[in-house]
Structure formats: structure tokens, C-alpha cells
Amino acid sequence: MSSTTAELPILSETLTARPRDERRVSLLTLCLLALGVGVLTGVGAVALRALIGLIHNVMINGVFKIAYDANILEGPSRWGNWVIFSPILGGLVVVYLVARFAPEAKGHGVPEVMDAVFYKRGNIRGVVALIKSLASALSIGSGASVGREGPIIQIGSALGSAFSQAIGLSTGQKITLLSAGAGAGIAATFNTPLGGVLFAIEILLPEVSNRTFLPVVIATGAATLLGRILIGPSPAFTVPEVLFPSASSFGVEEAIAFVCLGALCGVASWAFIRLLVFMEDGFPKLPGNIYTQNIIGMALVGLMMIGLTHAFGHSYVDGVGYGVIQSILDQGMTATNLLVLLFVLKLLATTISLGCGASGGIFSPSLFLGATLGAAFASLAALVLPNAGLTLPSAAIVGMAAMVGASTGGVMTAIIMVFEMTRDYAIIVPVIVAVAVAAGVRRALIPETIYTVKLRHRGHRIPKERHVNLYLVQQAQEIMERRFILAKAGSTLRACMGWEDVDDLRAIIVEDGGRIVGLIPPRSGLWRESANNPNRLVDDFVEKRAVVCRDVDLLSLVLARLRRHRAGAAIVFKGKHRPRAADVVGVITKRAIADAVIDNYAD
């Protein structure tokens, strides 16, 4: 911005055109591309499993082989107490890889994918897929308490995004392929194609329509089919055939039991989210650098592994924890004290692992926490509600769904995935009740999910409404009009109009001593008034309750503010502090919003 005198308004110009979508392909072509992404993600899921197995066998069991069944409890490590160095050594390599090559690969991955969808135009670097694979395999295989589904979600997303960038797809179609890769990752990991589709819809996709839904379905179907061919057709867990009473016999005591279990899981989800935030904020404050902080965290996890091995013959809390879940479902683990202890230690081990720099997901730990909490609840509830028919396996399954649904916010994903894992229709009613209650309790305690809370701390708000359209994930700086007039309070219409062609309708931002006074939107009638009453002051026309937003705010947030204040335009500023006139970079008008909508429906 520049000015000639203090009495005259300042015109804002820009020499940089806003980025435009480069290429849109037909829906048929997009579906074919999604098929390729699904196949690549399926292969990636199989390769990640093999790499995890190899690292686990070498670092925990002391043998060089790939075959590894995570659903089986293996017993003590052949390294004895020296196994404490396994998570430490693995963690140090992970910290180096992440810090050196791909900082996005740190943590559980899904928040970074969501950030790419809503704040990075769907762009994820291709190198993230490789580094995330190596880092997560090292973390899980060496003993960190994290899951393998988060990595494959980020790997699938990175593949979809990198492929889209390579061929120059538009932002909307890039986001679609990114989400297709994420859904394919979930589907291939758990053998749950419907769960994969719903994960993409609930957690990632800003729009549900044929142009987004069909590519996701094709990708998840391809990844599931490939996974079944290479890994096997069995579900993630072997579940007893009869667990729940029929829907017709679902009585008052059953309802009370599942409502109470749902409420308990909601509180546990809140504790999980808060503790993870505490650990992620706390470890960087410890003395030393990222390597010493990781050593402290991984040493604590190693000590838990050793202590549990000496006390019970198995480390339990390391890795994905599927062995514990399967043991509960097989009714091989029924001691209430042990179940409660494992819940507490897994909660600590997972949050410590992620807080100190491990790379892995939170989906599997959520299943572990839900299974142990649900089984412990069932053993105690039997004393109070003996006619509820609540068995340890049935309560574990309901607890798994409630914990996942409440923690991640993917309530439909949790319900359908657990149904796909058990293939028992009688599970639907208890699971729906528990998940709904758990999600409601968690939301009452903390509005953010375990995915969005991390982004909220960055100032990146993720819309909770899942019915928004793709154009609403654009940032304010992408659609704002960069040409506006910055006029001082007390300026006359003559002074303002002297700089402009009457046909060039620009917004006027009025400031006084650097403080923004208000906004006069374009097409406000001011321009005709200037011809009749040129000496009138701009102050007479200003909207003093101006809507302001940051340049990185999503259009969905801007629209919400415009609707709430019934304003005609919004002032866009750059920075995080209270905006001043010098911080203004543009104006969002209704015309700019209309252009964004039209561009969105151009294909």
C-alpha cells in the first residue's frame, strides 16, 4: 500500500495472483485414479505389516523373520531386562528420521492429514509416505505403545496427494484422492471396507457427493480386496459367535448397563485427550534436546514392559496391543485388577510414546483401552445388574466402539467397523447406545476430538459440520479481493472517489490512527452519493460492527461470522494479534464468495 498525502485514501494493490486450480478431470478418470491409489495403499499396508514384523522379531524376539501375528501374546522377550533398550534405540532412530526428513510424520498422523485437507489445499509431500512407513514400523516394532492404522492412513493420504500433485489436479479432486487413500488405509488395516469409507466421510471429506463418495468407495474396495488376497479374509479379531441377546429381548437392565459403560468410556476419552495434550506439551519442556526427551519417554515405556513381564509373564502395553484384545475376547483374561491396571498403563504408555516423539496411531490404543475398560466394567456390573447379560467379551466390544467413537469423533465409523469385525447384527443396538452416550459425555467435557485438539492449538479450526462443501475449505486469502481503499476517518467522498473509476466498485476500510473503525462494502450506494454530495464524510456510511478474519481462516468460518453479524463483507488481516489498519491484506465480499461457489461447480 502507498499514499501521497495524509488527507487522501490509500489504495491497496497486489502483483501476485491468487492460486488457481490447474486441472479437473472427469469423474470416471478420478475413479480410475482412486483405484490406483487404493491398490498402492493396499500394497503399502501389507508392506508396513511385514516391516513391523521384521523389526519386532529382531528387536524384541531376537530372531530374523517377517512372520508375526500381533493377535497372539508371545510371552517374555529373549533379551530379558535388556529389552528396555529396544524402545530407546528405536525411538532415537525415529526422532532422527522425522526431524531430518519429514516433521509431519511425528505423532499419530491423522491431524496432519486433516490439516492438509483444510489448510494446505490437499498438499502432502510424497516423502512423508516413506518416512512415515519407516518411522512407524520402528516405533511399533521396537515397543512404542502406538497403532499401525494411523501410519497407513497418512501413507495412503500422502500417496493420493503426491499422485494428484504430480498430474496437477485441482484442490477439490486432490482432497478427494487424499481422502480415498486414507479410507483405503483403514480398510486394508482392519479388513473393514465400510469402516474405511465412513472414516473418510466423517473425519476428512468436507463434502459428500457422487464426485467424492465414488472415488473413496473404489479405493477402499480395492485396498480391502488386495489385503484379503495378501493377508487373508479374516476380520481383525476372532470373536465368539454368540455375544448379545436378540434385539427383542433388550431390556431395562441391558440399557442401563450400556448407558453406564458409554458414560464411562466418554470420561475415559476425555482423560485420553487431556493426557495426550499434557504429554505433547510437556516433553518439549524437559531439559535437553529432542533425543534426550525421547530417551526419557521410551525408558519409561521400557520399564513398564519389564515390570509387567516380571509380574504377569508378558509386557502387554507395547506395540498395537491386539494380543490383549484377542485374549479378552477369548475370555482368557478375566481378572478385574489386571484389566484396570492394563487400562491405566496403556493410557500412560501411549501418551508418553506420542509425547516424546514416537510415530504411530491412536486407533489401536483406543481399541485396547475400550476393551480393557469394558471387560473390567462387565466384571463389576455383574454384581449390580446380574440380569443385564453383560459378558466380558460383549462389554469389551461395546467399549472398543465407544472409546474409538468418543475419542476420534467418528461415531458412525466406530459403529460400522465394530459390526464388520464381529459380523453379529445383535451388536448394533448396544453399540449405538454406548457410542452415542460416550460421544455426548466427551463433547460435554471437551469439545475437541483427539484429532482436532492438536490443530486447535495451532489456531487451525476444523469445521465440525460434515455437510459443508469443498469450496468452504478454501482460506480467506485464496478468495479475498486484494484491491480496496483504506481511508482515514473524516475523509470526504470527493477524496475517496477522486481515486476511483465509479464503475470499479471497491470496498472502503476506514481507519483512525491505525485503528480500524469499520468497513463500507462495495455496491452500498456510496458511489452514487459521491456525485451528489461529494463533501459528505465516509464516516456517515461506515459499518462499525465490521467482521474481521485472519488470512488463514477457512471460508466456512468467515461465512458463519458474516451470517451472525449480518454483514456485507469481511476485512481480512494477516497476523495473530489484534488487527490494525497496516495488517489488512484484503476484503471478502459477496461477489468473491459467489466466484468461489461457481468455481467449485465448474466441473
N, C-alpha and C positions, 0 to 999 in steps of 0.2 A: 504494500500500500504506500501511496505517496500523496503529498499535498503541496499546494503552492502557498496558501496563506492560512492563517488560523481561522479566518472567517468562513472559508469555503469548505464544502464537504470533501471527504476523501473517497476516491473510487477504488474499489478492490478489483484487481485483475489477476488472472492466472495464466501461466505459459505452459502448464502441464495438463494435458487432457486426462480426464478420469479414465481408469482402465475399463476396457470394453470386453465383453465376451467375444472370443475369437471364432468359435466354431460350434455349430449344433448339428447333430446327426439325427437321422430318423429313429423312431422307437425300435424298429426292427434291428437296425445297426447297434443301437445301445444295448439291446438284449443279447446280441451276439458277443459284444464286448463283455457284458456281465457274465456270460457263460465262460469266457476265457479267464476272467477274474476268479470265478468260482472254482474252476479247475486248478488254477495256480494256488489258491488259498487252501484247497483240499490237500494238494501235494505238500504245501508248507506245513499244514497241521500234522501230517504223517511224519515229515522230516523233523519237526520240533519234538514230537514224542520220542523218536529214535535218538535224537541228540540228548534229550533229558535222560533217557535210559542209559546211554553210554556214560554220561558224566556221573550219574547216580551210582552206577555199578563200580566205576573206578574209584570215586571219592568216598563212598560210604561202604561198599561191599568189598572193595579191593580186588575186583575181577574185571577183565576187559571183555565186555559183551554188550550188545544193544538190548536184548530181550529184557523187559521189565514190566511187571504188572503192578500198577500203583494201587490196585484194589486189594492187594494181599499184604498183611502185616508180616514183615520179614524177620523181626527179632533183632537182637543186638548187632551192631557193626563189628566186623572183624578187626577194626582198628582199636576197639576198646575205648578208653577215655581220650585217646588221641584224636577221636573223631571231632573233637571241639575245633580242630584246625581246619576241618573241611569247610564249614560255612565262612570262616575267616578268610581263607585263601580264595575261595570262590568269590566272596564279596569284594576283595581287593581288585581282582581282575574285572569284575563288573563295573566298579566305580571308575576304573581307568577307561574302559571302553565307552561308557556313557559320557564321561567328562570330555574325552578326547574327540569322539566322533559324532555322537548323537544325544545331546542332553534331553531330547524329547522321549528317549527310551527309559528314563528313570521313572520308577514308581509303577502304578498299575495300568497305565497306558490309555484307558478309556477317556479320562479327562482331556488328554492331548488330542484325541480323535475328535471329541466334541468341540474343542477349541478350534481345530482346523475347519470343521463344518461351519461354525457360526462366526469366526473371526479371522480366518485365513483363506477364505474363498475356496476351501476344499483342498488346499495345498499341503501335502506331507512329503517330505524328502524321501526319495527311494532308498537311501542308505539306512533309514530308520528300520526298514524291514529286516535287513541283515543284522544290524547291531542289536535290535530287539530280540531276534532269534538267539543270538549268541549269549547276550546278557541274561535273558530269562532262563535259558537252558542251564547256564552256570548257576544262577541263583537257586532254581528249583532243585537241580541235581545235587548241588553241594549242601543243601539242607535249609535254605531260607524258607520261611513259612509263607509262601505265596502260591498262587494258582497259575495254571498254564493257559486258561481261557483268555485272560487279559492280553498276554503277548500275541496270541494268534488273532485276536480282534485287531490289534494295532498293526500286525503284519499284513492281514488281509486289507485293511484300510490303506496302508501305505502302498500296497501293490495296486489297488484300484486308483488311488490318487496319482501315483507315478505314471501309470499307464495313460491316464486321462491327460496329464500334463504333456506327455510325450507326443500325443497326437493333437494337442491343442483344443480340448473340449471346453465348452462353456462352463461357468461356475456351477450352474444347476445340475448339469449332467455329470460334472466332476464329483459333486456331492453325492449323487445317486450311485455312481460306481464305488465311491469310497464306502458308503453305507452297505452296498451289496457285498463288498469284501469283508466288512465287519460281521454281517449276518452269516456269511458263509463260514467265517471262523468259528462262531458259536455252534453252528450246525455240525461242522465236522468234528469239533472237540467233544460234544456230548451226544452226537447222533440224534439231534433234535431239530429237524428242518423247520417245523412251525415255530419253535422257540427262537431259532435264528432270525426268521422273518420278523417276528414280533419285537425282538431286541432292536433290530434296525429301525423299526417303525416308532417304538416307544422312546428309545434313547437318542437316536441320531437324526432320523429324517425330519426335516422341517415341514414336509408336505407328503400327504398320502394321496396318490392318484395313480392312474394307469402308467404314467410315464416314470413314476418312481417305484411303484409296487412290483410291476412285472420284472424289471431287471433284478430286484432283490430276490424275488422268488426263484428265478432261474439260477442265480448264483448260489443260493443256499441249497437248492436241489442238486446242482452239480457237485458241490462240495460234499454233501451228505452221501451221494451215490459213490463218489470216489473213496470217501472214508470207509464206507461199508465194504467196498471191494478190497481195500488195502489193509484195513484194521479188523473188520468183522461187523456183522449185522446187529450184535447185541447192544442193548442200551448201556448207558454209563454205569449203572448199578443193577445188580441182580436183586430183585425184590420178591418177597413171598407173595404167592398168588392171592390169598385172601387176607385183607388187612382191615377193611372198613365194612360196617354194616350197610345194607342197602339204603337207598335214599328214603324209602318208605318208612324205615324204622329209625330214622334220625330223630332222636327225642330231645327233651329239655336238658338232660344231664350231658349229652354229647355236645349240644350247642354251648352250654356253659363252659365245658372243658376247652373247646376250640376257641372260644372268645377269650378266655383267660390265657391260653397259650399264645394267641395272636398279640394280646396286650403285652405279655412278657417279651415276645420277640421284638415288638416295637420299641420297648425300653432298651433291649439289648442292641438294637440297631443304632439307636441314639448314642449309646455308650461306645459302640464301634466307631462311629463317625467322629465323635468328640475326641476319643483317644488317638485316632489316626491323625487328626489335625494337631493334637498336642505333640505327638512324636515327630511329625514332619516339620513342625515349627521349632521343636526343642533340640533335635540333634544338631542342626547347623549352629546352634549357640554354644555347643560344648567346646572346650579347649581343643586346639589343634586344627587340622585340616580335614578334608572330606575322607581321607584314608584312615586317620586315627578315629574319627567318629564312626566309620563303618566297622572298624575292628571292635570298638566297644559294643556296638549293637549286635554284631554277629557272634561275639564271645558270649553275650547273654543268651542268645538262642542256643548256642552250643552247650552251655551249662544246663539249660532246660532239657536238652536231648539226653545228656549224660544222667541227670538226676532221675528222669522218668525211666531210663533204661535200667538203672540200678534198682528202682523201686518196683517196676512193673514188667521189666523184660523187653520193653520197646520204647523208642524215642517219641512216637506218636505225633508230635507237633511239627515235625519238619516236612517240607515239601507240600504236595497238594492235599494230603490227608484223606484220600479216598479209602485207604485201608480201614481207618477208624469208622467211616460212614458205613462201609460194607459190613464190618463186624457188628455194628449196631443193628443194621437191617437183618442180619443173620441171627440176631439175639445172642451173639457171643460176648457182648459187652453190656452187662446189666447193672453193675454196681453204681449206685447213685453218687457216692462220694467221688469215684473215678470220673464219672461223666461231668460233674460240676468242676472238678479240678482241670480236666482237659478243656472245658469251655474257657475257663479263666486263662490258662496258659496259652491256648491257641490265640485268644484275643490279644494277649501281650506279645506273643511271638510274631504275629502277623503285623501288628502296628509298629513294632520295633524294627522288623525286617524292612518294611517300606520306608520308615522314618530315617533309617541310617543309609539308605541308598540302594536297596535291592530292586530288582526288576521282575515284576510278576503281577498277577491279577488278584482281585479280591473276591471274585465269584466263588471259587472253590473254598477259600476260608469261610465265606458266608454260609455255604452248604454245611461245612464242618460245624460251625457254631450253631446253626439251626438244628442239626441232627443231635448233637450232644445236649443242647438245651431242651429240645423236645422230648428226648428219651428220659432225661432227668425229671422233667415235669410229669411225664406219664407215671413214673415210679412213685412220685409223691401224690399225684392226683388220685391214684387208685385208692388211697386211704380215705379221701374225702368224697370222691364221686365213684363209688365201686361199680355203678351200673352204666358208666359212660362208655364202656367198651374200648377204652383207650389203651392200646398196646404200645410197647416201646418202639417197634418199627413204624407203626402208623403215626405216632406222635413225632417221630424223627422226620418222617417225610413231610408232614404238615409244617414242622418247624423249619425245615430247609426252605420250603417255598415262602413262608412268612418272613424269614430272615433276609432272603435274597430280594423279595419284593419290596420290603420296607427300606433296606439299605440302598438299593440301586434306584428305586423309583419305578422299576419295570414290573408292575404288578401283574399285567397280563402275561408278560414273558415268564415270570416265575410260575404262574398257574399252569400254563401250557407246557412248559419244559418239564415240570414235575409229572404232569399227566403223561407226557411222552416217555419219560423214564420208567414209570410204573406200569403204564398201559392198563390202568384199572379205572373205569369210569366212576366207580363209587367214591373215588378220592376227590372229585370235583367240588362237592358241596362243602366238606370240611376245609379244604384248601382255600376256597373263595372266602369263607367266613374269616379264617385266620389271617389271610393276606390282607384283606380289607381292614380289619381291626389293627393289624401291625402297622400298615402304612399310615393309617389315621393317627395312631399314637405317636409314631415317629415324626410325622409332619407337625403335630401339635407341639412337640418338644424342640424340633429344629426343622426349619422349612427346606433346608438344602439336603440333597442326597449325598452319598459318599463320592459320587462322581462330580457333582456341581459345586460342592463346598470348596474344593481346591481352586476352581476357576473364579468363584465369588471373591476369594482373597486377592485375585489379580484385578478385580474390577470388571470381570467379564461375566455379565449376566446371561444365563441360558434361559430362553423362554420356557415356562412350564406348560403352556398350552401347546398341544400337539396338533392343532388344526391350522397352524399358520402356513403360509405359502413360501415357496423358495425365495421370492423377491424380498421377503422380510428378513432374510439372514444377511442382506447387504448392510454395510456400515454406512453411517451418515456421510462420511467423506466420499463415498462412492457415488452418491446421487445428488449431493448438495450443489446448489448454484454458487459458483465462486465469484460471480460478479454482483456486487452490491454497493450501496452508497453508505458511507459512515459519516454522519452529520453531527455537528455539535448542537447541543441544546441551545435554543434561541436563534437558530438559523432560519432564514426565511425560505419560502417556497421558491422564490426567484433564484436564490443562491443554489438551491439543490437542482432545480430544473435547468439552470443555465449550463449544467454539465451534461445533460442527457437529451437524447432524442426522445420526444414524447412517446414514440412507438416502442421504445426499448424499456419495458416495464421491469424495473429492478426494485428490490426491497430496500428500505432505508432503515439503518440502525442508528438510533440516537444515543449519543454518549455525552457525559458531562464530567470533565476532569478524569477521563479514563474509565469511569463507571458507566456501565450500560444502563440507560434509562428505559429503553423499550424499543419496539420494532413497529415499523409501518409496512405491512405486507404489500406486495405488488397487486395491481388491479383493485386498489382500495378507493378509487375516485379522487385521489390526491392529485393526480396528474392533470385532470380537467380543472380542478380547483386552482391550480397554479396559473392558469391562463387568465382567470377572472380576478383572483385575489393573490397576486404574487408576493405581497408583503406579509401574508399570514405566516405564523411560525409553525414549524414542523411539530412543535410540542402539542399543538391542538389536535393532532391526528394520531399520536403515538399510542400503541397498545402497551400499557405499562406492566401488565402481567405477562411479560414475554416468556415464551418457552425456550429453554436452553438445553443443549445436549452436547456431549463430547463427540469429537470426530470419529471415535471408535465405537460409539453406541450403535446397537442394532436398530434397523428401521422399525422393527416391531415395538421397541421401547419408545421411539420417537412418536409413532402413531398413538400409542397409549397416552402419552403426555399431551399431544395435540387434542385428543378426544376429551381428556379430563379437563383441560383448560379452555376448550372450545376456541382454540387459536387458529389463525390462518397460516402461520408459518413458524418455523423454529430457527433460532440462532445457533450455529454450530461453532464451538470453540475447541482449541487444542490445549491439552494440559489437564491436570488433575485438581488444581486449586480453584478457588472462586474466580469465575471468568471476569476478565477486564476487556475493554474495547480492543486492546492490542492483541488479544488472544483469539479474536473472531476470525474464522477462516472461510465461512460460507453461510448460506441460508437454505433451509429445506422448505420449499413451497409446495403447494398442492400440485402445481404443474410438474415439479420434479418427481413427486410421488406417482403421478399418473404415468409419466415416462417409464418409471421402474416397473409398474404393473404391465404396461404394454410390451416392454422388452421381455418380460417374463413369459408372456403368452405368444411370443413371436414364432415359436416352433409348434 
